[in-house]
Structures are given as C-alpha cells and as structure tokens.
Amino acid sequence: MRVLLVYPEFPQSFWSFDQALNLVGRKALLPPLGLVTVAAILPQEWEFKLVDRNVREVTEEEWNWSELVILSAMIVQQEDFAAQIKEAKRRGKIVAVGGPHATSLPKLAEATGADFLVLDEGEITLPLFVEALERGETSGIIRSEDVKPDVTTTPVPRFDLLEMDAYDNMSVQFSRGCPFQCEFCDIIVLYGRKPRTKTPEQLIAELQCLYDLGWRRSIFLVDDNFIGNKRNVRLMLNALKEWMIEYNYPFTLNTEASVDLAQDTDFIDLMVECNFNAVFLGIETPDASSLALTQKFQNNRDPLSESVHTIMSRGLRVTAGFIIGFDGEKTGAGDRIIQFVEETSISLAMFSMLQALPNTALSLRLAKENRLIDDEGTGNQTKLMNFIPTRPVETIADEYVRAFWELYDPEKYLDRVYRQFKILGEPGHKTASRKPDLVTIKAIATICWRQGVLRKTRWKFWPYLFNMMRLKPKNWQLYLTICALGEHFLEYRQLVRSQIEEQLAEYVQAESALKQQQAKEEQADQLVA
C-alpha cells in the first residue's frame, strides 16, 4: 500500500511565528507528530510519504503515486483539512482521516467526503482500520468505544519521513491525559483524566532516533500536563539526565505543565539538569473567582505570581496562556491580565477570547443554558466567542483587542523579555557549544538592525543586550532568540485587531437587525390584538 500522509495548513496564529522563522530559514515551528506516529503504527511493509502543507504543497507526482491518503488535523486547521480531502477525492483516492478535529467533530469530518473516519487514539483504531481494508471495506467509522490504549506499546515515530530542516523544533510525547477538570479544556475529553505515560526507555529511544537523524536543536514535549503523573516523569527524567550527560546535551527541551509545578523545586531543578529551558503554564486569568467557576482550582492553591517567579528563578522560562470572557467576569479583566503579565515579566503571553470547544463541560453547560451559538469553537486568537457571555461581547472584545495591542507593543515586549531573563536562572551544566552558521549570523544581524537601529526600541536594545551578555553569559543567545519572536507580533497584533473589529461590526449589525425584526413582530402582534 502506498500511503500519502497530508498535514493541513494552519491559519496565521499566535504560534506561527512567521516573521521570526523566516529569519532562520524555517517554514514551521513544529512537525506533525501525530502523522509520523500513525506511520509507525501502520504496517511497516507499506510505503509512506509525508507532506506538511505548512512547509510545501503536495506535488502531482505524490498525488499520482498514492493509493491511500491519510489526514490528521486540529480544529483550527479545518478549512484546509476539508480542501485537501476534496482534492484527494477529485483524484479518486481512498481517504482516511483522524486526529483531534475528526474525533471532536465527526459529523463535520464525515461531511467533507472522507471514506474512513479513524477516530480516537490510533494505537487501538489504526489496526482495526487495517483489518477493514483487508476485508475489502471501502468506508466506515472506526472508534475505540472509550477504551484508552496503553502507550507503552506505541512505537518510535517515523521521524525519517519529515523534512527536518524545515522545522524550528521537533516534537516528542511522554504522556497523554491530565488529572484536572478545567471546564473549558478538551484534552480531558480526548485523552482522559488519568495520565498515561510511556516508559523512560521509549522516550530515550525517540530522542536517540532524532539524534541519529542529525537533529541538534530544541525539542518540545507535547504533553498537555507534563507533571500529570509526576512519579513516572521523575523516573524518566533521571534516565534522561544520564543520556544528556553522555551525549553532551545535544537538545534543549520545553513542555507544558500545570502551575503547581512551582510546589516541587527539586523537580524543577531536575528538569533544568536535563536541559529543559522553558515551560508553558495555563494561567488563564489572575481573577480567583473566574478560576473557581471554570474549575481550575489548582491555580488558586498558591499565589500565581509567586509560582511564576519560583519556576523562572530556578531556570525555566515561563510562557503562559490567558483567556478573557469567563462567566461572571468583572469589567477590566483585560487590564488585570496586562498588569499580571507585566508584574511577572512573562515575555510570551498567549491571549485569546474564551471558546467553547466541542464536547467540553463548558460547551455542554452552555448548550443547556441556550447560550451556545455554535459548537465548533476553534481556539484561534482572531475569533469572537462562540457563545453568549455574561458581559456584553462588545466590552469583552474591546478589552481583548486593547490588551493584546498593549502587550505586544515593541518596547513593552522588549522590556518584559529583558526583565524575564534577569530573573531566569542559568543552567548549571555546560551545554554543547556550536558555532553559528551563516543563516544564524544573518538572523542576529537582522534583529540588531531592526530592533537596535530602525525602531524606537534602539535606545533600550543595546544596553539590554550588553547587560545580558555580562550578567547571564549562558542565556544571552536564547535572550536574543526571544527578542526575535517580537517580529511576529508586530504584524500579528494588527491581524488580531482588524479581524476582531470586523467580526464585532458584523455581530453588532446582526444584533441590531434582530432587535428591529423583534420590534416589528411585537408591533404586528399589538395590531392584531
């Protein structure tokens, strides 16, 4: 069987970092880990080719070569997901789809024209799909019926299928699932609340595979809560530490975790010893009442600002997610988020309006309350809310746009990056030194020219850089990398403002038309009476 794996295009988003990636000749931040895992689970006597449309187009030769086309996508990729299925069917191909989008919205995925929906987790459903093909079936919906697979059986992903030079980071996964019950989160719907982990040997084998393929840059552990099963993670970190020492720290690592990571400083230290240098925290909001209402109780156990400072001071740069639009939220939520981000010196603060994602406790509650406008929330930062909030949409959108604009003002962003790296602890070990190539040298020169000469940031850029080289000699290159990410937000904050304001104008117009229609109907009823 000749299988073409296609990963749909992402719309521009907070994480696309287009302008920054262009500086170093990269096409995408992360590869499609799900598809290379799919390729590893399917029969290895099959032939595989993979095309990430965030990197390049599918060629005519690849379309003609394929017998089976497999796509996986997140909800935010749904537009290109549908377009690629249509193209594959136009060419007479058998099409199978899976991943978070198809699993969350199977009816929508089925409507695209795909032949097979291979839903839930592939360790269970992909072998069933192969059996269906062997029986001569040409279509079907395959599910795991709420059974969660044992991920200790998951093979090493087929990283060899990737065009590795196109990516800024590689991806691996150690665990699935999260023990918490945040109302708006779809992770616990997709993967459950009992974190399942691979063995330390599995993760080491994946890192060894990447090392053997020549990878020497950053790796993102895509676990949605890295410390969901802290006992197993600690065992893995102890093994990883030895491997890192043996191979002279060939990678830097980063991941996602809950804020209660701050409660275990020994664990943070172990992560840093393994060459982790960043962690993403789902902070969401500094408003304790909103956190309690959305059942994110773990964020109310300790002062959030102290937790952030503890994690950063021990060597993990904190990036964080923030949301506006929770039920019962009081006026000024956007300003409170700005204040928190500035006080904690979080350089990269992902900020969005609340979306009710499919099948979450939030979407189910809102549907019962007749407040759900549609059940296809994407989580994209350029979208209005897909439900009726307890505050006026206009007020929330205005606070959101103003806050996003202010957070990514070039000077304020540069200030935060500098303050964050002053707090950030340095790694205790000596990392492998690598001479910068011409692309890196050109990228550094471009950033120095743009931020240190052309823009108003020039009065701060040079003192900050020289101080960083003097105060944090192990961190100054990473510091400059985070400065470079600011190039993305110059353009992206414009996109956020224009698209939200455009949608808001349409919303206000529709509301006005509805009120006029209701007034006419009431007037007609009065005349009849």
ZAZALO-859553 format. One line per field, with one value per residue (C-alpha): residue number from 1; x negated, y negated, z negated. Coordinates in Angstrom, 1 decimal, decimal comma. Example, Ala and Ser with C-alpha at 12.3 -4.5 7.8 and 13.67 -1.06 7.14 Angstrom:
<pts>
resi <- (1/2)
east <- (-12,3/-13,7)
north <- (4,5/1,1)
up <- (-7,8/-7,1)
</pts>
This chain:
<pts>
resi <- (1/2/3/4/5/6/7/8/9/10/11/12/13/14/15/16/17/18/19/20/21/22/23/24/25/26/27/28/29/30/31/32/33/34/35/36/37/38/39/40/41/42/43/44/45/46/47/48/49/50/51/52/53/54/55/56/57/58/59/60/61/62/63/64/65/66/67/68/69/70/71/72/73/74/75/76/77/78/79/80/81/82/83/84/85/86/87/88/89/90/91/92/93/94/95/96/97/98/99/100/101/102/103/104/105/106/107/108/109/110/111/112/113/114/115/116/117/118/119/120/121/122/123/124/125/126/127/128/129/130/131/132/133/134/135/136/137/138/139/140/141/142/143/144/145/146/147/148/149/150/151/152/153/154/155/156/157/158/159/160/161/162/163/164/165/166/167/168/169/170/171/172/173/174/175/176/177/178/179/180/181/182/183/184/185/186/187/188/189/190/191/192/193/194/195/196/197/198/199/200/201/202/203/204/205/206/207/208/209/210/211/212/213/214/215/216/217/218/219/220/221/222/223/224/225/226/227/228/229/230/231/232/233/234/235/236/237/238/239/240/241/242/243/244/245/246/247/248/249/250/251/252/253/254/255/256/257/258/259/260/261/262/263/264/265/266/267/268/269/270/271/272/273/274/275/276/277/278/279/280/281/282/283/284/285/286/287/288/289/290/291/292/293/294/295/296/297/298/299/300/301/302/303/304/305/306/307/308/309/310/311/312/313/314/315/316/317/318/319/320/321/322/323/324/325/326/327/328/329/330/331/332/333/334/335/336/337/338/339/340/341/342/343/344/345/346/347/348/349/350/351/352/353/354/355/356/357/358/359/360/361/362/363/364/365/366/367/368/369/370/371/372/373/374/375/376/377/378/379/380/381/382/383/384/385/386/387/388/389/390/391/392/393/394/395/396/397/398/399/400/401/402/403/404/405/406/407/408/409/410/411/412/413/414/415/416/417/418/419/420/421/422/423/424/425/426/427/428/429/430/431/432/433/434/435/436/437/438/439/440/441/442/443/444/445/446/447/448/449/450/451/452/453/454/455/456/457/458/459/460/461/462/463/464/465/466/467/468/469/470/471/472/473/474/475/476/477/478/479/480/481/482/483/484/485/486/487/488/489/490/491/492/493/494/495/496/497/498/499/500/501/502/503/504/505/506/507/508/509/510/511/512/513/514/515/516/517/518/519/520/521/522/523/524/525/526/527/528/529)
east <- (0,0/-1,3/-0,3/-0,4/-0,2/1,0/1,0/3,3/2,2/2,6/4,1/1,8/1,9/0,0/-2,3/-3,0/-5,9/-6,1/-8,4/-10,8/-11,0/-11,8/-14,9/-16,4/-15,1/-12,5/-8,9/-7,1/-7,5/-6,6/-6,2/-3,0/-3,9/-0,5/-1,1/-4,6/-3,2/-0,4/-3,1/-4,9/-1,7/-0,6/-2,2/-5,8/-5,8/-3,6/-5,3/-4,9/-5,4/-4,5/-3,7/-3,2/-1,4/-2,8/-6,1/-5,2/-2,5/-1,7/-3,2/-1,5/-3,9/-2,9/0,8/0,3/-1,9/0,6/3,2/4,4/4,4/4,4/5,0/4,9/5,8/6,6/9,9/8,2/7,0/10,5/10,6/7,5/8,4/11,7/9,9/7,3/9,9/11,9/8,7/7,9/11,4/11,3/8,3/10,2/8,1/9,3/9,2/8,9/9,0/8,4/6,9/8,5/10,7/12,3/12,6/14,2/16,5/17,0/20,2/18,3/15,4/17,7/19,4/16,0/16,3/13,7/14,1/12,9/13,1/10,4/11,2/9,8/6,3/4,5/2,9/6,4/8,2/5,5/5,1/8,9/8,7/6,1/8,4/11,3/9,1/8,0/11,7/12,3/14,3/14,3/15,7/16,6/16,3/13,9/13,9/12,3/15,5/13,9/11,1/7,7/4,6/1,5/-1,0/-3,9/-3,1/-3,5/-6,4/-9,1/-7,5/-8,7/-10,8/-12,6/-9,6/-10,0/-11,8/-13,6/-15,4/-12,0/-11,2/-12,4/-11,6/-11,0/-8,2/-8,0/-5,4/-5,8/-2,3/1,4/4,2/4,5/5,8/7,6/11,1/10,9/14,4/13,2/10,5/10,9/7,8/9,5/12,4/10,0/7,4/9,0/8,1/5,8/2,4/0,8/-3,0/-5,5/-8,5/-11,8/-13,3/-10,7/-11,4/-15,1/-14,7/-12,8/-15,5/-18,2/-16,3/-16,3/-20,0/-20,9/-19,0/-21,2/-18,8/-20,6/-18,1/-15,1/-12,5/-9,0/-7,4/-3,8/-2,3/0,6/-0,4/-4,0/-3,6/-0,3/-2,0/-4,9/-6,2/-6,7/-8,0/-10,7/-11,8/-12,1/-14,0/-16,6/-17,2/-17,2/-19,7/-22,2/-21,6/-22,0/-25,4/-26,5/-25,6/-26,8/-23,3/-22,5/-19,0/-17,2/-13,7/-10,5/-7,0/-3,6/-2,7/-0,2/-1,2/-1,6/-4,9/-6,2/-5,4/-8,3/-11,5/-13,6/-11,5/-12,2/-15,9/-15,8/-14,2/-16,8/-19,6/-18,0/-18,3/-14,7/-14,7/-11,0/-7,6/-4,1/-1,6/2,1/2,7/5,8/6,7/5,5/9,2/9,6/13,4/13,2/10,7/13,0/16,0/14,2/13,0/9,3/8,8/5,1/4,4/5,9/3,8/0,8/0,3/-0,1/-2,8/-4,9/-4,6/-5,7/-8,7/-9,7/-9,7/-11,7/-14,3/-15,2/-15,9/-12,6/-11,4/-7,7/-5,3/-1,6/1,9/4,5/8,3/10,8/14,6/15,3/18,8/19,1/16,0/15,9/15,1/11,4/10,3/8,0/6,2/5,8/4,2/1,8/0,9/0,2/-1,9/-4,0/-4,4/-5,6/-7,7/-6,2/-7,5/-5,2/-1,6/0,8/4,0/7,4/11,2/12,8/14,1/16,4/14,7/16,7/17,8/16,3/18,1/18,3/20,0/22,4/23,4/23,8/26,0/28,3/28,5/29,3/26,2/24,1/24,1/22,2/20,3/17,2/15,0/11,5/9,5/7,9/6,9/8,6/12,1/15,0/16,6/18,9/21,4/23,4/21,2/22,4/20,8/21,5/19,5/18,5/16,9/15,0/13,8/12,7/10,7/9,2/8,0/6,6/4,8/3,3/2,2/0,5/-1,1/-2,9/-4,0/-7,6/-9,1/-6,9/-7,7/-11,4/-11,2/-9,5/-12,0/-14,9/-13,2/-12,4/-15,9/-17,3/-15,1/-15,8/-18,3/-21,1/-21,8/-24,4/-25,9/-28,0/-25,9/-27,4/-28,9/-28,0/-29,4/-26,7/-26,2/-25,7/-21,9/-22,1/-24,7/-22,4/-19,4/-21,3/-22,4/-18,8/-17,4/-20,2/-19,5/-15,7/-15,4/-18,7/-18,7/-15,5/-12,9/-12,3/-13,5/-17,1/-17,6/-16,9/-18,1/-21,8/-22,1/-19,8/-21,9/-25,2/-23,9/-22,6/-25,9/-27,6/-25,1/-23,8/-26,5/-24,8/-21,5/-22,2/-21,8/-18,4/-17,6/-18,2/-16,0/-13,1/-13,7/-13,4/-10,0/-8,7/-9,0/-6,0/-3,8/-4,3/-2,2/-0,1/1,4/2,6/4,3/5,9/7,3/8,6/10,3/11,9/13,1/14,5/16,3/17,6/19,1/20,9/22,1/23,4/25,1/26,8/27,9/29,4/31,2/32,6/33,9/35,6/37,2/38,4/39,8/41,7/43,1/44,2/45,9/47,7/48,9/50,2/52,1/53,7/54,7)
north <- (0,0/-3,4/-5,9/-9,7/-11,4/-15,0/-17,6/-20,6/-24,2/-26,3/-29,8/-32,5/-32,3/-33,3/-30,3/-30,6/-33,0/-33,5/-36,5/-35,1/-31,7/-33,4/-34,9/-31,5/-29,9/-27,7/-27,0/-25,8/-25,7/-22,1/-18,9/-16,8/-14,3/-12,6/-11,6/-10,3/-8,2/-7,0/-5,9/-4,0/-2,1/-1,1/2,0/1,2/3,1/0,3/-2,7/-6,2/-9,8/-12,8/-16,3/-19,1/-21,8/-24,3/-23,5/-23,0/-21,9/-18,3/-17,6/-16,0/-13,1/-12,5/-12,6/-10,2/-7,8/-7,4/-4,7/-5,9/-9,4/-9,9/-13,3/-14,4/-17,9/-20,1/-22,0/-25,3/-23,5/-22,6/-24,8/-23,3/-19,9/-19,9/-21,3/-18,6/-15,8/-17,3/-17,4/-13,7/-12,6/-14,5/-12,3/-9,1/-8,4/-6,4/-9,0/-8,2/-10,9/-11,1/-13,4/-15,9/-17,6/-14,5/-13,0/-16,1/-16,8/-13,5/-14,7/-17,7/-15,4/-12,9/-15,7/-16,5/-13,3/-11,2/-7,5/-6,3/-8,1/-6,6/-8,3/-8,4/-7,1/-5,3/-2,5/-0,9/-2,2/-2,0/1,8/2,0/-0,2/2,0/5,0/3,2/2,6/6,2/7,3/5,1/2,4/-1,0/-3,2/-3,3/-4,9/-3,3/-4,2/-2,8/-2,9/-4,9/-2,4/-4,2/-2,5/-1,5/-4,0/-1,7/0,1/-3,0/-2,6/-5,2/-7,8/-7,8/-11,0/-10,0/-11,0/-14,6/-17,4/-18,2/-21,3/-23,0/-22,9/-25,1/-22,4/-18,7/-17,0/-14,0/-12,8/-11,1/-11,2/-11,7/-13,0/-15,4/-14,8/-18,2/-19,1/-22,6/-23,2/-24,7/-22,1/-19,4/-17,5/-15,5/-14,8/-13,4/-11,7/-11,3/-12,4/-9,5/-10,4/-7,5/-7,5/-5,8/-4,1/-6,0/-3,7/-4,6/-8,3/-7,8/-5,7/-8,6/-11,1/-8,7/-8,4/-12,2/-12,4/-9,7/-11,7/-14,7/-16,8/-19,2/-21,9/-22,3/-19,6/-20,2/-17,6/-17,9/-16,5/-18,7/-18,4/-17,1/-16,6/-14,8/-11,6/-13,0/-9,7/-8,3/-11,5/-11,7/-8,2/-9,3/-12,5/-10,5/-8,3/-11,4/-13,2/-10,3/-10,3/-14,1/-13,9/-11,0/-12,9/-16,3/-18,0/-17,9/-19,3/-21,9/-20,9/-22,6/-21,4/-22,3/-21,9/-23,0/-25,9/-23,5/-22,6/-25,5/-23,4/-21,0/-22,9/-19,7/-18,5/-21,9/-21,5/-18,0/-19,4/-22,1/-19,4/-17,6/-20,8/-21,9/-25,7/-26,7/-25,6/-26,8/-27,4/-27,6/-30,6/-31,8/-34,7/-36,3/-36,5/-33,9/-33,8/-33,1/-30,3/-28,7/-29,0/-27,3/-24,6/-25,4/-25,0/-24,2/-27,8/-29,1/-27,0/-29,4/-33,0/-32,8/-35,5/-33,7/-30,4/-32,0/-33,7/-30,4/-28,5/-31,2/-31,8/-28,2/-28,2/-27,6/-30,5/-30,7/-31,3/-31,3/-31,2/-33,8/-33,9/-36,6/-36,1/-33,8/-33,8/-36,4/-38,2/-41,8/-44,8/-45,5/-41,8/-42,8/-45,4/-42,9/-40,4/-43,1/-44,0/-40,4/-39,8/-42,9/-42,2/-38,6/-39,5/-36,7/-37,6/-35,4/-35,6/-33,8/-35,7/-34,8/-35,2/-32,1/-29,5/-26,7/-23,7/-20,6/-18,2/-20,0/-20,6/-24,3/-23,6/-21,1/-23,6/-26,5/-24,3/-23,5/-27,2/-28,0/-30,2/-28,2/-29,9/-27,1/-24,0/-24,5/-26,7/-26,8/-28,4/-30,8/-34,2/-36,0/-34,7/-36,1/-33,9/-31,2/-31,7/-34,4/-35,7/-37,2/-40,5/-42,4/-40,9/-44,5/-45,2/-41,9/-42,3/-45,9/-44,9/-42,0/-44,0/-46,8/-44,3/-42,3/-45,5/-46,8/-43,5/-43,4/-47,0/-46,5/-48,5/-46,8/-43,4/-44,1/-45,3/-42,1/-39,9/-41,7/-41,5/-37,9/-36,9/-38,9/-36,7/-33,5/-31,1/-29,8/-26,0/-24,6/-22,4/-23,3/-22,8/-21,7/-24,7/-25,1/-27,6/-29,7/-29,1/-31,9/-31,8/-32,4/-35,2/-36,9/-36,5/-38,1/-40,9/-41,5/-41,7/-44,0/-46,2/-46,3/-46,5/-48,2/-50,8/-51,2/-51,2/-53,2/-50,2/-51,1/-53,1/-50,0/-47,2/-47,7/-48,3/-45,3/-43,1/-44,1/-43,7/-40,3/-39,2/-40,3/-39,1/-35,9/-34,6/-31,2/-32,8/-35,7/-33,8/-32,5/-36,0/-37,3/-34,5/-35,5/-39,1/-38,0/-36,5/-40,0/-40,4/-38,1/-40,2/-43,5/-42,0/-39,6/-42,2/-44,1/-41,0/-40,3/-43,9/-44,0/-40,6/-41,0/-44,5/-43,2/-40,3/-42,7/-45,1/-42,2/-41,0/-44,4/-44,8/-41,3/-42,2/-45,5/-43,7/-41,1/-43,8/-45,6/-42,4/-41,6/-45,2/-44,7/-41,4/-42,9/-45,8/-43,4/-41,4/-44,5/-45,5/-42,0/-42,2)
up <- (0,0/1,0/-1,7/-1,4/-4,8/-4,4/-7,2/-6,5/-6,6/-9,8/-9,6/-10,9/-14,7/-17,9/-17,5/-13,8/-14,3/-10,5/-10,6/-13,1/-11,4/-8,1/-9,7/-10,2/-7,0/-8,7/-7,4/-10,6/-14,3/-14,9/-12,8/-12,7/-15,4/-15,1/-11,5/-12,0/-14,8/-12,6/-10,0/-12,8/-13,9/-10,4/-8,7/-8,0/-4,7/-3,4/-1,7/-3,1/-2,0/-4,2/-3,1/-5,7/-3,8/-6,3/-4,6/-1,0/1,5/2,4/5,8/8,8/8,6/4,9/5,7/8,6/6,5/3,6/3,2/-0,2/-1,6/-5,4/-7,0/-10,6/-11,9/-14,8/-14,7/-13,8/-10,5/-9,4/-6,3/-4,6/-6,0/-4,0/-0,9/-0,9/-1,3/1,6/3,8/2,9/3,7/7,0/7,9/7,0/3,8/0,7/-2,1/-5,8/-8,5/-12,2/-14,9/-17,3/-14,6/-13,3/-16,8/-18,2/-15,2/-13,4/-11,5/-10,2/-9,2/-7,5/-5,5/-3,9/-1,9/-3,6/-3,2/-6,6/-10,0/-12,2/-15,4/-19,0/-19,7/-16,8/-18,8/-19,0/-15,9/-13,3/-13,5/-13,1/-10,1/-8,5/-9,2/-7,5/-4,4/-4,3/-4,3/-1,3/-3,0/-1,3/-4,0/-7,7/-11,1/-13,5/-17,2/-20,3/-22,4/-25,2/-25,7/-26,2/-24,8/-26,8/-25,4/-26,4/-23,2/-21,0/-18,5/-17,8/-15,4/-11,8/-12,1/-9,0/-6,9/-7,9/-6,0/-9,2/-8,1/-7,7/-11,4/-14,3/-16,9/-16,9/-18,9/-21,2/-23,7/-27,0/-28,5/-27,5/-29,7/-32,6/-36,1/-36,4/-35,3/-33,8/-32,3/-29,0/-28,3/-25,6/-26,5/-29,2/-26,8/-24,1/-26,4/-29,8/-33,3/-34,1/-32,7/-30,8/-30,3/-28,1/-29,7/-30,1/-27,6/-25,0/-25,3/-25,2/-22,1/-20,4/-21,4/-20,1/-16,8/-16,4/-17,4/-14,9/-12,2/-13,0/-15,0/-17,4/-18,2/-20,5/-21,2/-22,5/-24,7/-23,7/-26,9/-27,9/-31,5/-31,8/-35,6/-35,4/-36,6/-38,5/-39,7/-36,2/-34,9/-37,6/-36,7/-33,0/-34,0/-35,9/-32,9/-30,6/-32,7/-32,2/-28,5/-28,2/-30,0/-27,8/-24,6/-25,9/-26,0/-22,2/-22,7/-24,7/-25,9/-26,7/-27,6/-29,2/-32,8/-35,5/-37,8/-40,8/-39,3/-41,5/-44,6/-43,8/-43,4/-43,3/-40,3/-38,6/-39,3/-37,8/-34,6/-34,3/-34,8/-31,8/-29,7/-29,9/-29,5/-29,2/-30,3/-29,2/-32,0/-31,6/-33,9/-32,1/-34,4/-37,7/-38,8/-41,5/-41,1/-37,4/-38,1/-40,6/-38,3/-35,4/-37,9/-37,5/-41,2/-41,0/-40,1/-43,4/-45,7/-45,8/-44,7/-40,9/-40,8/-43,4/-41,5/-38,2/-39,9/-41,6/-38,3/-36,4/-39,1/-39,0/-35,3/-33,4/-31,2/-31,7/-28,7/-29,6/-28,3/-29,2/-28,4/-28,7/-28,7/-31,6/-33,2/-36,0/-34,9/-36,1/-34,0/-33,5/-33,0/-30,1/-32,2/-35,1/-32,7/-31,4/-35,0/-35,9/-32,7/-33,4/-37,1/-36,5/-33,4/-31,2/-27,8/-25,7/-26,9/-24,6/-24,9/-23,4/-23,9/-25,5/-23,1/-24,0/-22,4/-21,3/-23,9/-26,8/-30,1/-29,1/-25,8/-27,3/-30,1/-27,6/-25,4/-28,3/-29,0/-25,4/-25,2/-22,7/-19,3/-17,5/-18,7/-16,6/-18,7/-17,2/-20,0/-17,4/-18,8/-15,9/-16,6/-18,7/-21,3/-20,1/-22,9/-24,7/-27,6/-30,9/-29,9/-26,6/-23,8/-22,7/-26,1/-26,2/-22,6/-23,2/-26,4/-24,5/-21,5/-23,7/-25,9/-23,0/-21,4/-24,5/-25,5/-22,1/-21,8/-20,7/-23,6/-26,3/-24,8/-24,8/-28,4/-29,5/-27,8/-29,5/-32,9/-32,5/-31,6/-34,5/-36,8/-34,9/-36,4/-34,3/-33,7/-36,0/-33,3/-30,3/-27,1/-23,9/-22,1/-18,4/-16,0/-14,5/-10,8/-8,2/-8,5/-12,2/-11,9/-9,3/-11,6/-14,5/-12,3/-11,1/-14,6/-15,7/-12,7/-13,1/-16,9/-17,6/-14,8/-12,8/-15,6/-18,7/-20,7/-19,7/-22,9/-25,0/-22,8/-23,1/-26,8/-27,4/-25,2/-26,6/-30,2/-29,3/-27,9/-31,0/-33,6/-32,0/-29,7/-29,3/-28,4/-26,1/-22,8/-24,0/-25,1/-21,6/-20,1/-22,3/-21,2/-17,6/-18,3/-18,7/-14,9/-14,6/-16,9/-15,0/-12,2/-14,2/-16,6/-13,6/-12,4/-15,7/-15,9/-12,3/-12,4/-15,8/-14,9/-11,6/-13,3/-16,1/-13,5/-11,9/-15,3/-16,2/-12,8/-13,2/-16,7/-15,5/-12,7/-15,1/-17,5/-14,6/-13,5/-17,0/-17,3/-14,1/-15,2/-18,6/-16,7/-14,4/-17,4/-19,0/-15,9/-15,7/-19,3)
</pts>
